[in-house]
């Protein structure tokens, strides 16, 4: 359970971009198995390492774009490749859409946010079965199922309040998106409160000092690594650019 009630009023985030073509996605069994068996640093399971490796690989592929969030300030010290820059990136976004049953969409569909498709593709490629992480075209869809399993000690992910849990590599951090959306996370967030709410989630890939780095899709037109400053106690701070409200602890 999240432990206490959190009320967050989101502030508009302009995340979307543009970018199409078709190409057969890589073999999940071949790629995921190879990455998943690699293992990683001590204490990191093969599945968690696979998630981190895939996120890093996709960020590399899109040119390693960096977004820095510090309070109310946002900067992009390095601009990478955008979803519609070239055919290869347009096609890459199509891979993500295919993971959620939308093969007709590509990076050229500017009005279709693909951040949830990106997360879903990562989890699927890493080898997670649908019952652990259900592929979804919108973040609220998989979050509703995961939060509904919050009392299950065997669940792969557990929802945590941002003031009660310090995010670690492999976790997901989630924020509201759009205008005037209120999230009530507390007594009963499992069904109606999240339904159809516009959200955005990134995968935490690094924790260093007073900052956390997270990789996500459809962030400023690309797969971007976002650097955000933690508060003095090491917790995520909601900002106007990213009204964070939830951490999904990775138990894999």
Secondary structure per residue as TSV (DSSP state, phi and psi in degrees):
chain	resnum	aa	ss	phi	psi
A	1	X	-	360.0	159.9
A	2	X	-	-78.8	-17.1
A	3	X	-	89.4	-40.2
A	4	X	S	-150.4	166.7
A	5	X	-	-84.1	131.8
A	6	X	E	-122.7	129.8
A	7	X	E	-118.6	119.8
A	8	X	E	-127.4	131.2
A	9	X	E	-99.7	115.4
A	10	X	-	-76.4	153.3
A	11	X	-	-116.5	142.0
A	12	X	-	-51.2	130.9
A	13	X	-	-120.1	123.0
A	14	X	-	-93.9	102.6
A	15	X	-	-110.4	-14.9
A	16	X	-	-87.4	155.7
A	17	X	-	-141.2	-160.9
A	18	X	-	-122.0	171.7
A	19	X	-	153.5	360.0
A	20	X	-	360.0	144.2
A	21	X	-	166.1	177.5
A	22	X	-	-124.4	143.5
A	23	X	-	-159.5	146.9
A	24	X	-	-73.3	128.2
A	25	X	-	-62.4	158.9
A	26	X	-	-66.5	159.2
A	27	X	-	-66.6	118.8
A	28	X	H	-63.3	-43.2
A	29	X	H	-63.3	-41.9
A	30	X	H	-69.9	-49.3
A	31	X	H	-70.6	-48.6
A	32	X	H	-64.6	-41.1
A	33	X	H	-62.7	-41.7
A	34	X	H	-63.3	-46.6
A	35	X	H	-68.8	-44.9
A	36	X	H	-63.7	-26.1
A	37	X	T	-89.5	-5.7
A	38	X	T	-66.7	-31.1
A	39	X	-	73.9	-157.6
A	40	X	-	-177.7	-158.9
A	41	X	S	-58.1	157.5
A	42	X	T	-55.2	135.5
A	43	X	T	91.6	-8.4
A	44	X	-	-105.8	121.9
A	45	X	-	-70.7	159.3
A	46	X	H	-57.5	-39.6
A	47	X	H	-66.2	-44.5
A	48	X	H	-63.1	-41.2
A	49	X	H	-63.5	-36.4
A	50	X	H	-63.1	-42.4
A	51	X	H	-60.4	-47.1
A	52	X	H	-64.8	-41.8
A	53	X	H	-65.0	-42.0
A	54	X	H	-66.3	-42.9
A	55	X	H	-61.0	-44.0
A	56	X	H	-63.4	-41.2
A	57	X	H	-63.7	-42.8
A	58	X	H	-68.5	-35.5
A	59	X	H	-63.7	-43.4
A	60	X	H	-59.2	-43.6
A	61	X	H	-61.2	-39.1
A	62	X	T	-86.0	13.6
A	63	X	T	89.5	13.6
A	64	X	-	60.4	46.0
A	65	X	E	-67.2	139.0
A	66	X	E	-120.9	132.7
A	67	X	E	-119.9	130.1
A	68	X	E	-112.7	125.4
A	69	X	E	-113.6	120.2
A	70	X	E	-136.9	98.7
A	71	X	T	64.3	-125.6
A	72	X	T	-88.9	-2.0
A	73	X	E	-94.8	140.9
A	74	X	E	-130.2	135.8
A	75	X	E	-138.8	156.9
A	76	X	E	-125.7	85.3
A	77	X	E	-67.2	-22.1
A	78	X	E	-138.8	123.0
A	79	X	-	-96.6	128.5
A	80	X	-	-98.9	-152.1
A	81	X	-	-89.9	137.2
A	82	X	-	-94.0	163.5
A	83	X	T	-60.4	-23.5
A	84	X	T	-117.7	17.2
A	85	X	S	-62.9	-46.5
A	86	X	S	-144.8	164.8
A	87	X	H	-56.7	-37.9
A	88	X	H	-61.6	-34.4
A	89	X	H	-80.2	-34.2
A	90	X	H	-59.2	-44.1
A	91	X	H	-66.2	-39.3
A	92	X	H	-60.5	-41.4
A	93	X	H	-63.4	-33.4
A	94	X	H	-62.1	-36.3
A	95	X	H	-54.3	-46.5
A	96	X	H	-63.8	-43.5
A	97	X	H	-63.0	-35.2
A	98	X	H	-62.3	-30.1
A	99	X	T	-66.3	-19.4
A	100	X	T	-116.5	21.3
A	101	X	T	75.2	28.6
A	102	X	-	-125.7	62.1
A	103	X	T	-67.6	-13.1
A	104	X	T	-80.9	-10.9
A	105	X	-	-97.6	145.7
A	106	X	-	-139.1	-174.8
A	107	X	T	-66.8	-10.9
A	108	X	T	-81.0	-9.2
A	109	X	-	-87.9	88.0
A	110	X	T	-61.7	-31.4
A	111	X	T	-92.4	10.4
A	112	X	S	-112.6	101.0
A	113	X	-	-64.8	130.1
A	114	X	-	-113.6	16.6
A	115	X	H	-66.4	-37.9
A	116	X	H	-70.9	-36.9
A	117	X	H	-62.9	-38.8
A	118	X	H	-61.6	-49.5
A	119	X	H	-60.5	-43.1
A	120	X	H	-62.3	-41.7
A	121	X	H	-63.0	-43.2
A	122	X	H	-58.0	-48.8
A	123	X	H	-64.6	-40.1
A	124	X	H	-67.0	-44.5
A	125	X	H	-65.6	-32.1
A	126	X	H	-70.2	-17.6
A	127	X	T	107.4	10.3
A	128	X	-	-75.6	130.8
A	129	X	-	-71.4	161.3
A	130	X	T	-60.4	-30.6
A	131	X	T	-70.8	-21.1
A	132	X	T	-87.5	-36.3
A	133	X	S	-150.3	99.6
A	134	X	-	-73.4	121.9
A	135	X	-	-58.4	138.9
A	136	X	-	-153.1	146.5
A	137	X	S	-80.8	-11.7
A	138	X	S	-135.8	144.2
A	139	X	H	-62.1	-37.1
A	140	X	H	-61.0	-26.5
A	141	X	H	-67.6	-51.1
A	142	X	H	-75.1	-30.3
A	143	X	H	-64.5	-39.0
A	144	X	H	-60.4	-42.9
A	145	X	H	-68.5	-44.0
A	146	X	H	-64.3	-42.4
A	147	X	H	-69.2	-28.0
A	148	X	H	-70.0	-17.2
A	149	X	T	-102.3	16.4
A	150	X	T	-59.2	-29.2
A	151	X	T	-85.4	-1.2
A	152	X	-	-89.1	113.9
A	153	X	T	-65.4	-15.7
A	154	X	T	-92.9	-1.4
A	155	X	-	-63.7	142.7
A	156	X	S	-70.7	-30.7
A	157	X	E	-129.7	145.8
A	158	X	E	-129.7	129.0
A	159	X	E	-70.7	136.4
A	160	X	E	-132.6	142.1
A	161	X	-	-70.3	142.8
A	162	X	T	-67.1	-19.9
A	163	X	T	-96.0	6.4
A	164	X	T	-123.6	-4.3
A	165	X	-	-148.6	133.0
A	166	X	-	-94.4	119.8
A	167	X	-	-64.9	145.0
A	168	X	-	-125.0	161.2
A	169	X	T	-54.6	131.6
A	170	X	T	102.1	-19.5
A	171	X	-	-74.6	164.2
A	172	X	E	-110.5	141.5
A	173	X	E	-118.3	136.8
A	174	X	E	-127.2	144.3
A	175	X	E	-134.1	158.7
A	176	X	E	-78.5	161.3
A	177	X	-	-145.3	142.9
A	178	X	S	102.6	-167.1
A	179	X	S	-102.8	133.0
A	180	X	S	55.6	43.6
A	181	X	-	-101.8	130.1
A	182	X	E	-111.7	128.8
A	183	X	E	-105.4	127.8
A	184	X	E	-110.6	105.5
A	185	X	E	-109.8	109.5
A	186	X	S	-178.1	-107.3
A	187	X	T	-62.5	-44.4
A	188	X	T	-148.8	73.7
A	189	X	-	-90.3	7.8
A	190	X	S	-83.0	-18.6
A	191	X	S	-128.2	-78.5
A	192	X	T	-74.0	-28.8
A	193	X	T	-69.6	-31.7
A	194	X	T	-95.2	-16.5
A	195	X	T	-56.9	123.3
A	196	X	T	64.0	15.3
A	197	X	-	-79.2	136.7
A	198	X	-	-78.3	122.3
A	199	X	E	-134.6	169.4
A	200	X	E	-145.6	137.0
A	201	X	E	-131.8	145.4
A	202	X	E	-124.9	161.0
A	203	X	E	-99.1	121.5
A	204	X	E	-68.4	128.4
A	205	X	E	-119.2	-14.0
A	206	X	E	-159.6	142.9
A	207	X	E	-128.2	122.8
A	208	X	E	-144.5	116.1
A	209	X	T	60.2	-124.8
A	210	X	T	-100.5	23.9
A	211	X	E	-131.1	158.3
A	212	X	E	-128.8	141.9
A	213	X	E	-111.9	135.0
A	214	X	E	-136.4	140.1
A	215	X	E	-107.1	134.3
A	216	X	E	-148.0	161.2
A	217	X	E	-95.5	158.5
A	218	X	E	60.1	34.2
A	219	X	E	-105.7	110.9
A	220	X	T	49.7	51.1
A	221	X	T	72.7	14.3
A	222	X	E	-154.6	-179.6
A	223	X	E	-86.9	111.4
A	224	X	E	-119.3	152.6
A	225	X	E	-100.8	120.8
A	226	X	E	-101.6	128.5
A	227	X	E	-102.0	122.4
A	228	X	E	-128.2	143.7
A	229	X	E	-85.4	133.0
A	230	X	-	-85.3	164.3
A	231	X	-	-79.2	-179.1
A	232	X	T	-64.1	-20.0
A	233	X	T	-96.8	2.1
A	234	X	S	87.6	15.7
A	235	X	-	-99.4	158.3
A	236	X	-	-68.7	140.7
A	237	X	-	-109.4	123.4
A	238	X	-	-63.0	141.8
A	239	X	-	-130.8	163.5
A	240	X	S	-56.2	-35.1
A	241	X	S	-76.4	-29.3
A	242	X	-	-143.1	95.5
A	243	X	E	-78.0	75.3
A	244	X	E	-60.6	140.0
A	245	X	E	-137.4	-9.0
A	246	X	E	-153.1	143.0
A	247	X	E	-119.1	134.2
A	248	X	E	-100.0	108.6
A	249	X	E	-70.5	127.9
A	250	X	E	-85.3	116.1
A	251	X	-	-99.5	3.3
A	252	X	-	-66.9	360.0
